[in-house]
Amino acid sequence: MTVTAGLDLGSLTTKAVVIRDGAIAGSVVMKSGVRSEDIAWRALKAALDQAGIGEEQVDGIVATGYGRVRVPFAHRKVTEITCHARGIYHLWPEVATVIDIGGQDSKVILLDRGGKVRDFVMNEKCAAGTGRFLEVMARSLEVNVEEMGELSLVAPRGASISSMCTVFAESEVVSLVAEGRPVAEIIRGLHEAVAQRVAAMASRVGWEEPVAMTGGVAKNRGVVKSLEDNLGTAIRVPPDPQIIGALGAALLAADSKK
């Protein structure tokens, strides 16, 4: 029996996946904190407990994500680009493009036939088009971020959002609310703005079908639908898109044991 673990330390959430002989045995998602090592260890322990596996049985641990450098007990640290590619390849080997929208950045990753990274483009200079951007807008609209996807899907049209800067976009949202625009239309407009930005990134990297989406924002059906409309193609979303980076990390740990 081979047991490996992957940890993905993002700016908003920390994910842990434990795999046993190539299959997921346990997985958890926790809110990230200021002490990355502590939250990483708690997430790993929770995933191991879920799997019924003891710490001494773990053959390898790979850390990825924003806080990977602060996990001293990991055997390797690997970029999230590589880990998301490996995780999606495990689920769907035929996927050619991965769109990952996380808490603080967004990425479009082009894969070869073996699941290796051919090219990628990444937005990490500002919060535009990320989970953090949507969280700020949700607070301005006084809705839960989890509700945004369903609300945008019932809107007949989207309100025009001209700026993707978080500060300026928030001011636009406040003005639209004052004008009496329906909240659902504002949310749809925000999702369309995010989708346009990510679609432009995809065009720069030369995206190909099939396309899959990972990261917490992939749980937002409104963003996924807007991206599908912009790209003109269906997008596959895993059952738990947040854990794909951690899954890829655990798989890479297992690969090194072969």
Contacts in CASP RR format, 6 or more apart in sequence:
PFRMAT RR
TARGET T0000
AUTHOR 0000-0000-0000
METHOD contacts of the structure
MODEL  1
MTVTAGLDLGSLTTKAVVIRDGAIAGSVVMKSGVRSEDIAWRALKAALDQ
AGIGEEQVDGIVATGYGRVRVPFAHRKVTEITCHARGIYHLWPEVATVID
IGGQDSKVILLDRGGKVRDFVMNEKCAAGTGRFLEVMARSLEVNVEEMGE
LSLVAPRGASISSMCTVFAESEVVSLVAEGRPVAEIIRGLHEAVAQRVAA
MASRVGWEEPVAMTGGVAKNRGVVKSLEDNLGTAIRVPPDPQIIGALGAA
LLAADSKK
1 20 0 8 1.000
1 21 0 8 1.000
1 57 0 8 1.000
2 20 0 8 1.000
2 21 0 8 1.000
2 22 0 8 1.000
2 59 0 8 1.000
2 254 0 8 1.000
2 257 0 8 1.000
3 18 0 8 1.000
3 19 0 8 1.000
3 20 0 8 1.000
3 25 0 8 1.000
3 53 0 8 1.000
3 57 0 8 1.000
3 58 0 8 1.000
3 59 0 8 1.000
3 60 0 8 1.000
4 18 0 8 1.000
4 19 0 8 1.000
4 58 0 8 1.000
4 59 0 8 1.000
4 60 0 8 1.000
4 61 0 8 1.000
4 62 0 8 1.000
4 250 0 8 1.000
4 251 0 8 1.000
4 253 0 8 1.000
4 254 0 8 1.000
4 257 0 8 1.000
5 16 0 8 1.000
5 17 0 8 1.000
5 18 0 8 1.000
5 19 0 8 1.000
5 44 0 8 1.000
5 47 0 8 1.000
5 48 0 8 1.000
5 58 0 8 1.000
5 60 0 8 1.000
5 61 0 8 1.000
5 62 0 8 1.000
5 249 0 8 1.000
5 250 0 8 1.000
5 253 0 8 1.000
6 16 0 8 1.000
6 17 0 8 1.000
6 18 0 8 1.000
6 44 0 8 1.000
6 61 0 8 1.000
6 62 0 8 1.000
6 63 0 8 1.000
6 64 0 8 1.000
6 245 0 8 1.000
6 246 0 8 1.000
6 247 0 8 1.000
6 248 0 8 1.000
6 249 0 8 1.000
6 250 0 8 1.000
6 253 0 8 1.000
7 14 0 8 1.000
7 15 0 8 1.000
7 16 0 8 1.000
7 40 0 8 1.000
7 43 0 8 1.000
7 44 0 8 1.000
7 61 0 8 1.000
7 62 0 8 1.000
7 63 0 8 1.000
7 64 0 8 1.000
7 68 0 8 1.000
7 71 0 8 1.000
7 74 0 8 1.000
7 246 0 8 1.000
7 249 0 8 1.000
8 14 0 8 1.000
8 15 0 8 1.000
8 16 0 8 1.000
8 63 0 8 1.000
8 64 0 8 1.000
8 65 0 8 1.000
8 80 0 8 1.000
8 83 0 8 1.000
8 243 0 8 1.000
8 245 0 8 1.000
8 246 0 8 1.000
8 249 0 8 1.000
9 32 0 8 1.000
9 36 0 8 1.000
9 39 0 8 1.000
9 40 0 8 1.000
9 63 0 8 1.000
9 64 0 8 1.000
9 65 0 8 1.000
9 66 0 8 1.000
9 67 0 8 1.000
9 68 0 8 1.000
9 70 0 8 1.000
9 71 0 8 1.000
10 32 0 8 1.000
10 65 0 8 1.000
10 66 0 8 1.000
10 67 0 8 1.000
10 102 0 8 1.000
10 103 0 8 1.000
10 104 0 8 1.000
11 32 0 8 1.000
11 66 0 8 1.000
11 102 0 8 1.000
11 103 0 8 1.000
11 104 0 8 1.000
11 132 0 8 1.000
12 31 0 8 1.000
12 32 0 8 1.000
12 102 0 8 1.000
12 103 0 8 1.000
12 104 0 8 1.000
12 131 0 8 1.000
12 132 0 8 1.000
12 135 0 8 1.000
13 29 0 8 1.000
13 30 0 8 1.000
13 31 0 8 1.000
13 32 0 8 1.000
13 103 0 8 1.000
13 216 0 8 1.000
13 242 0 8 1.000
14 29 0 8 1.000
14 30 0 8 1.000
14 31 0 8 1.000
14 32 0 8 1.000
14 33 0 8 1.000
14 36 0 8 1.000
14 39 0 8 1.000
14 40 0 8 1.000
14 43 0 8 1.000
15 27 0 8 1.000
15 28 0 8 1.000
15 29 0 8 1.000
15 30 0 8 1.000
15 43 0 8 1.000
15 242 0 8 1.000
15 243 0 8 1.000
15 245 0 8 1.000
15 246 0 8 1.000
16 27 0 8 1.000
16 28 0 8 1.000
16 30 0 8 1.000
16 40 0 8 1.000
16 43 0 8 1.000
16 44 0 8 1.000
16 46 0 8 1.000
16 47 0 8 1.000
16 246 0 8 1.000
17 24 0 8 1.000
17 26 0 8 1.000
17 27 0 8 1.000
17 47 0 8 1.000
17 243 0 8 1.000
17 245 0 8 1.000
17 246 0 8 1.000
17 247 0 8 1.000
17 248 0 8 1.000
17 249 0 8 1.000
17 250 0 8 1.000
18 24 0 8 1.000
18 25 0 8 1.000
18 26 0 8 1.000
18 27 0 8 1.000
18 44 0 8 1.000
18 47 0 8 1.000
18 48 0 8 1.000
18 50 0 8 1.000
18 51 0 8 1.000
18 53 0 8 1.000
18 58 0 8 1.000
18 250 0 8 1.000
19 25 0 8 1.000
19 247 0 8 1.000
19 250 0 8 1.000
19 251 0 8 1.000
19 254 0 8 1.000
20 51 0 8 1.000
20 53 0 8 1.000
22 251 0 8 1.000
22 254 0 8 1.000
24 247 0 8 1.000
25 50 0 8 1.000
25 51 0 8 1.000
25 52 0 8 1.000
25 53 0 8 1.000
26 47 0 8 1.000
26 48 0 8 1.000
26 50 0 8 1.000
26 51 0 8 1.000
27 47 0 8 1.000
27 50 0 8 1.000
27 240 0 8 1.000
27 243 0 8 1.000
27 246 0 8 1.000
27 247 0 8 1.000
28 43 0 8 1.000
28 46 0 8 1.000
28 47 0 8 1.000
28 50 0 8 1.000
29 240 0 8 1.000
29 242 0 8 1.000
29 243 0 8 1.000
30 39 0 8 1.000
30 42 0 8 1.000
30 43 0 8 1.000
30 46 0 8 1.000
31 39 0 8 1.000
32 39 0 8 1.000
33 39 0 8 1.000
36 67 0 8 1.000
36 70 0 8 1.000
36 71 0 8 1.000
37 70 0 8 1.000
37 71 0 8 1.000
37 72 0 8 1.000
37 73 0 8 1.000
40 63 0 8 1.000
40 70 0 8 1.000
40 71 0 8 1.000
40 73 0 8 1.000
40 74 0 8 1.000
41 73 0 8 1.000
44 61 0 8 1.000
45 55 0 8 1.000
48 54 0 8 1.000
48 55 0 8 1.000
48 58 0 8 1.000
59 253 0 8 1.000
59 254 0 8 1.000
59 257 0 8 1.000
60 75 0 8 1.000
60 253 0 8 1.000
60 256 0 8 1.000
60 257 0 8 1.000
61 71 0 8 1.000
61 73 0 8 1.000
61 74 0 8 1.000
61 75 0 8 1.000
61 76 0 8 1.000
61 253 0 8 1.000
62 74 0 8 1.000
62 75 0 8 1.000
62 76 0 8 1.000
62 77 0 8 1.000
62 78 0 8 1.000
62 83 0 8 1.000
62 248 0 8 1.000
62 249 0 8 1.000
62 250 0 8 1.000
62 252 0 8 1.000
62 253 0 8 1.000
63 71 0 8 1.000
63 74 0 8 1.000
63 76 0 8 1.000
63 77 0 8 1.000
63 78 0 8 1.000
63 249 0 8 1.000
64 77 0 8 1.000
64 78 0 8 1.000
64 79 0 8 1.000
64 80 0 8 1.000
64 82 0 8 1.000
64 83 0 8 1.000
64 245 0 8 1.000
64 246 0 8 1.000
64 248 0 8 1.000
64 249 0 8 1.000
65 79 0 8 1.000
65 80 0 8 1.000
65 83 0 8 1.000
65 245 0 8 1.000
66 80 0 8 1.000
66 104 0 8 1.000
68 74 0 8 1.000
68 77 0 8 1.000
68 78 0 8 1.000
69 77 0 8 1.000
71 77 0 8 1.000
75 253 0 8 1.000
76 252 0 8 1.000
76 253 0 8 1.000
76 256 0 8 1.000
78 249 0 8 1.000
78 252 0 8 1.000
80 100 0 8 1.000
80 107 0 8 1.000
80 245 0 8 1.000
81 107 0 8 1.000
81 109 0 8 1.000
81 117 0 8 1.000
81 120 0 8 1.000
81 122 0 8 1.000
82 117 0 8 1.000
82 252 0 8 1.000
83 244 0 8 1.000
83 245 0 8 1.000
83 246 0 8 1.000
83 247 0 8 1.000
83 248 0 8 1.000
83 249 0 8 1.000
83 252 0 8 1.000
84 98 0 8 1.000
84 100 0 8 1.000
84 107 0 8 1.000
84 109 0 8 1.000
84 214 0 8 1.000
84 244 0 8 1.000
84 245 0 8 1.000
84 248 0 8 1.000
85 98 0 8 1.000
85 109 0 8 1.000
85 111 0 8 1.000
85 115 0 8 1.000
85 116 0 8 1.000
85 117 0 8 1.000
86 115 0 8 1.000
86 245 0 8 1.000
86 247 0 8 1.000
86 248 0 8 1.000
86 249 0 8 1.000
86 251 0 8 1.000
86 252 0 8 1.000
86 255 0 8 1.000
87 244 0 8 1.000
87 245 0 8 1.000
87 247 0 8 1.000
87 248 0 8 1.000
87 251 0 8 1.000
88 95 0 8 1.000
88 98 0 8 1.000
88 111 0 8 1.000
88 212 0 8 1.000
88 214 0 8 1.000
88 238 0 8 1.000
88 244 0 8 1.000
89 95 0 8 1.000
89 111 0 8 1.000
89 114 0 8 1.000
89 115 0 8 1.000
90 247 0 8 1.000
90 248 0 8 1.000
90 251 0 8 1.000
91 212 0 8 1.000
91 238 0 8 1.000
91 244 0 8 1.000
92 210 0 8 1.000
92 212 0 8 1.000
92 236 0 8 1.000
93 114 0 8 1.000
93 115 0 8 1.000
94 210 0 8 1.000
95 111 0 8 1.000
95 210 0 8 1.000
95 211 0 8 1.000
95 212 0 8 1.000
95 236 0 8 1.000
96 110 0 8 1.000
96 111 0 8 1.000
96 207 0 8 1.000
96 208 0 8 1.000
96 209 0 8 1.000
96 210 0 8 1.000
96 211 0 8 1.000
97 108 0 8 1.000
97 109 0 8 1.000
97 110 0 8 1.000
97 111 0 8 1.000
97 202 0 8 1.000
97 205 0 8 1.000
97 207 0 8 1.000
97 208 0 8 1.000
97 209 0 8 1.000
97 210 0 8 1.000
97 211 0 8 1.000
97 212 0 8 1.000
98 107 0 8 1.000
98 108 0 8 1.000
98 109 0 8 1.000
98 111 0 8 1.000
98 211 0 8 1.000
98 212 0 8 1.000
98 213 0 8 1.000
98 214 0 8 1.000
99 106 0 8 1.000
99 107 0 8 1.000
99 108 0 8 1.000
99 109 0 8 1.000
99 198 0 8 1.000
99 202 0 8 1.000
99 211 0 8 1.000
99 212 0 8 1.000
99 213 0 8 1.000
99 214 0 8 1.000
99 227 0 8 1.000
99 235 0 8 1.000
100 106 0 8 1.000
100 107 0 8 1.000
100 108 0 8 1.000
100 109 0 8 1.000
100 213 0 8 1.000
100 214 0 8 1.000
100 215 0 8 1.000
100 244 0 8 1.000
101 107 0 8 1.000
101 129 0 8 1.000
101 130 0 8 1.000
101 131 0 8 1.000
101 194 0 8 1.000
101 198 0 8 1.000
101 213 0 8 1.000
101 215 0 8 1.000
101 216 0 8 1.000
101 217 0 8 1.000
101 218 0 8 1.000
101 223 0 8 1.000
102 130 0 8 1.000
102 131 0 8 1.000
102 215 0 8 1.000
102 216 0 8 1.000
102 217 0 8 1.000
103 130 0 8 1.000
103 131 0 8 1.000
103 132 0 8 1.000
103 216 0 8 1.000
103 217 0 8 1.000
104 124 0 8 1.000
104 127 0 8 1.000
104 130 0 8 1.000
104 131 0 8 1.000
104 132 0 8 1.000
105 122 0 8 1.000
105 123 0 8 1.000
105 124 0 8 1.000
105 130 0 8 1.000
106 122 0 8 1.000
106 123 0 8 1.000
106 129 0 8 1.000
106 130 0 8 1.000
106 197 0 8 1.000
106 198 0 8 1.000
106 201 0 8 1.000
107 120 0 8 1.000
107 121 0 8 1.000
107 122 0 8 1.000
107 123 0 8 1.000
108 120 0 8 1.000
108 121 0 8 1.000
108 122 0 8 1.000
108 198 0 8 1.000
108 201 0 8 1.000
108 202 0 8 1.000
108 204 0 8 1.000
108 205 0 8 1.000
108 207 0 8 1.000
109 117 0 8 1.000
109 119 0 8 1.000
109 120 0 8 1.000
109 205 0 8 1.000
110 117 0 8 1.000
110 118 0 8 1.000
110 119 0 8 1.000
110 120 0 8 1.000
110 205 0 8 1.000
110 206 0 8 1.000
110 207 0 8 1.000
110 208 0 8 1.000
111 117 0 8 1.000
111 118 0 8 1.000
112 118 0 8 1.000
119 205 0 8 1.000
119 206 0 8 1.000
120 205 0 8 1.000
121 201 0 8 1.000
121 202 0 8 1.000
121 204 0 8 1.000
121 205 0 8 1.000
123 129 0 8 1.000
123 130 0 8 1.000
123 197 0 8 1.000
123 201 0 8 1.000
126 165 0 8 1.000
126 166 0 8 1.000
127 133 0 8 1.000
127 136 0 8 1.000
127 166 0 8 1.000
128 164 0 8 1.000
128 165 0 8 1.000
128 166 0 8 1.000
128 169 0 8 1.000
128 197 0 8 1.000
129 164 0 8 1.000
129 193 0 8 1.000
129 194 0 8 1.000
129 197 0 8 1.000
129 198 0 8 1.000
130 217 0 8 1.000
131 145 0 8 1.000
131 216 0 8 1.000
131 217 0 8 1.000
132 166 0 8 1.000
133 164 0 8 1.000
133 166 0 8 1.000
133 169 0 8 1.000
133 194 0 8 1.000
134 145 0 8 1.000
134 148 0 8 1.000
134 190 0 8 1.000
134 194 0 8 1.000
134 217 0 8 1.000
134 220 0 8 1.000
134 223 0 8 1.000
135 145 0 8 1.000
136 166 0 8 1.000
136 170 0 8 1.000
137 148 0 8 1.000
137 169 0 8 1.000
137 170 0 8 1.000
137 173 0 8 1.000
137 187 0 8 1.000
137 190 0 8 1.000
138 144 0 8 1.000
138 145 0 8 1.000
138 147 0 8 1.000
138 148 0 8 1.000
140 170 0 8 1.000
140 173 0 8 1.000
140 174 0 8 1.000
140 177 0 8 1.000
141 173 0 8 1.000
141 177 0 8 1.000
141 183 0 8 1.000
141 186 0 8 1.000
141 187 0 8 1.000
143 151 0 8 1.000
143 183 0 8 1.000
143 187 0 8 1.000
145 220 0 8 1.000
146 219 0 8 1.000
148 187 0 8 1.000
148 190 0 8 1.000
148 191 0 8 1.000
148 220 0 8 1.000
148 222 0 8 1.000
149 187 0 8 1.000
149 191 0 8 1.000
149 220 0 8 1.000
149 221 0 8 1.000
149 222 0 8 1.000
149 223 0 8 1.000
150 221 0 8 1.000
150 222 0 8 1.000
151 183 0 8 1.000
151 184 0 8 1.000
151 187 0 8 1.000
151 188 0 8 1.000
152 158 0 8 1.000
152 184 0 8 1.000
152 187 0 8 1.000
152 188 0 8 1.000
152 189 0 8 1.000
152 190 0 8 1.000
152 191 0 8 1.000
152 222 0 8 1.000
152 225 0 8 1.000
152 226 0 8 1.000
153 188 0 8 1.000
153 221 0 8 1.000
153 222 0 8 1.000
153 225 0 8 1.000
154 184 0 8 1.000
155 182 0 8 1.000
155 184 0 8 1.000
155 185 0 8 1.000
155 187 0 8 1.000
155 188 0 8 1.000
155 189 0 8 1.000
156 185 0 8 1.000
157 185 0 8 1.000
157 188 0 8 1.000
158 185 0 8 1.000
158 186 0 8 1.000
158 188 0 8 1.000
158 189 0 8 1.000
158 192 0 8 1.000
159 176 0 8 1.000
159 181 0 8 1.000
159 185 0 8 1.000
159 186 0 8 1.000
159 188 0 8 1.000
159 189 0 8 1.000
160 189 0 8 1.000
161 169 0 8 1.000
161 172 0 8 1.000
161 173 0 8 1.000
161 186 0 8 1.000
161 189 0 8 1.000
161 190 0 8 1.000
161 192 0 8 1.000
161 193 0 8 1.000
162 172 0 8 1.000
163 169 0 8 1.000
163 172 0 8 1.000
164 193 0 8 1.000
164 194 0 8 1.000
164 197 0 8 1.000
169 190 0 8 1.000
169 193 0 8 1.000
173 186 0 8 1.000
173 190 0 8 1.000
176 186 0 8 1.000
177 183 0 8 1.000
177 186 0 8 1.000
188 222 0 8 1.000
188 226 0 8 1.000
191 220 0 8 1.000
191 222 0 8 1.000
191 223 0 8 1.000
191 225 0 8 1.000
191 226 0 8 1.000
192 226 0 8 1.000
192 230 0 8 1.000
194 217 0 8 1.000
194 223 0 8 1.000
194 226 0 8 1.000
195 223 0 8 1.000
195 226 0 8 1.000
195 227 0 8 1.000
195 229 0 8 1.000
195 230 0 8 1.000
196 230 0 8 1.000
198 227 0 8 1.000
198 230 0 8 1.000
199 227 0 8 1.000
199 230 0 8 1.000
199 231 0 8 1.000
202 231 0 8 1.000
207 231 0 8 1.000
209 233 0 8 1.000
210 233 0 8 1.000
210 234 0 8 1.000
210 236 0 8 1.000
211 231 0 8 1.000
211 233 0 8 1.000
211 234 0 8 1.000
211 235 0 8 1.000
211 236 0 8 1.000
212 235 0 8 1.000
212 236 0 8 1.000
212 237 0 8 1.000
212 238 0 8 1.000
213 224 0 8 1.000
213 227 0 8 1.000
213 235 0 8 1.000
213 236 0 8 1.000
213 237 0 8 1.000
213 241 0 8 1.000
214 238 0 8 1.000
214 241 0 8 1.000
214 242 0 8 1.000
214 244 0 8 1.000
214 245 0 8 1.000
215 241 0 8 1.000
215 242 0 8 1.000
215 244 0 8 1.000
216 241 0 8 1.000
216 242 0 8 1.000
217 223 0 8 1.000
218 224 0 8 1.000
218 237 0 8 1.000
218 238 0 8 1.000
218 241 0 8 1.000
218 242 0 8 1.000
219 237 0 8 1.000
219 241 0 8 1.000
219 242 0 8 1.000
224 235 0 8 1.000
224 237 0 8 1.000
227 235 0 8 1.000
228 234 0 8 1.000
228 235 0 8 1.000
238 244 0 8 1.000
END
